[in-house]
């Protein structure tokens, strides 16, 4: 991912040697500063791996949730189609009940 854009690794920084000039920097200060940079690089790499793993987990969870939503929509549509049939069946039963009342009432007279 980002590794192709990063030029230096912590090992590159650790193994880097500078030429010392008569007016150059103090080697102890440079070493101390480079040690700080190395620690930061290692922390950065660790955090990047954690974030990458968390991202992948979220992508996987998102895929699973989308699939679950698709399944639930399909079930909801199936229930809606069945409820239309149930309503029409209920209407038929209600009409039949009304007809039976009419027939029985006519028989009593």
C-alpha positions in Angstrom: 0.0 0.0 0.0 2.1 2.9 1.2 5.3 0.9 1.4 6.1 1.8 -2.2 6.1 5.5 -1.4 8.3 5.3 1.7 11.9 5.6 0.9 13.6 4.8 4.2 13.1 2.0 6.6 14.1 2.0 10.2 17.0 -0.2 9.2 18.1 2.3 6.5 18.2 5.0 9.1 20.1 2.9 11.6 22.8 1.9 9.2 23.3 5.4 7.7 26.8 6.8 8.3 27.7 10.4 7.7 31.1 11.7 6.7 32.6 13.7 9.5 34.0 17.1 8.6 36.1 19.3 10.9 33.1 21.6 11.3 30.6 18.8 11.2 27.8 17.9 13.6 28.4 16.1 16.9 28.0 12.3 16.1 26.3 11.7 19.5 23.6 14.3 18.7 23.0 12.8 15.3 22.8 9.3 16.7 20.4 10.4 19.3 18.2 12.1 16.8 18.3 9.2 14.4 17.4 6.8 17.3 14.3 8.9 17.9 13.4 8.8 14.2 13.8 5.0 14.1 11.5 4.6 17.1 8.9 6.8 15.3 9.2 4.8 12.1 8.7 1.5 14.0 5.7 3.0 15.8 4.4 4.3 12.5 4.7 0.8 10.9 3.1 -0.9 13.8 0.1 1.5 13.8 -0.2 1.2 10.1 -0.4 -2.6 10.3 -3.1 -2.3 13.0 -5.1 0.2 11.0 -4.8 -1.9 7.9 -6.0 -5.0 9.8 -8.9 -3.0 11.3 -9.8 -1.6 7.9 -9.9 -5.1 6.4 -12.1 -6.3 9.3 -14.5 -3.4 8.6 -14.5 -4.2 4.9 -15.3 -7.8 5.6 -18.0 -6.8 8.1 -19.5 -4.4 5.6 -19.7 -7.1 3.0 -21.4 -9.4 5.4 -23.9 -6.7 6.5 -24.7 -5.9 2.9 -25.4 -9.6 2.2 -27.6 -9.8 5.2 -29.5 -6.7 4.1 -30.0 -8.3 0.6 -31.3 -11.5 2.3 -33.6 -9.6 4.6 -35.0 -7.6 1.6 -35.6 -10.8 -0.3 -37.4 -12.2 2.8 -39.4 -9.1 3.2 -40.5 -9.1 -0.4 -41.5 -12.8 -0.1 -43.5 -11.9 3.0 -45.2 -9.0 1.2 -46.1 -11.3 -1.7 -47.5 -13.9 0.7 -49.4 -11.2 2.7 -51.2 -10.1 -0.5 -52.3 -13.7 -1.0 -53.3 -13.9 2.7 -55.3 -10.8 2.4 -57.1 -12.1 -0.7 -57.7 -15.4 1.2 -59.0 -13.4 4.2 -61.3 -11.5 1.9 -62.6 -14.7 0.4 -63.2 -16.2 3.8 -65.0 -13.0 4.9 -67.2 -13.0 1.8 -67.9 -16.7 2.3 -68.9 -16.0 5.9 -71.2 -13.2 4.8 -72.8 -15.5 2.2 -73.3 -18.2 4.8 -75.1 -15.7 7.1 -77.3 -14.7 4.2 -78.1 -18.3 3.3 -78.8 -19.4 6.9 -80.9 -16.3 7.5 -82.9 -17.1 4.4 -83.4 -20.7 5.5 -84.8 -19.6 8.8 -87.4 -17.5 7.2 
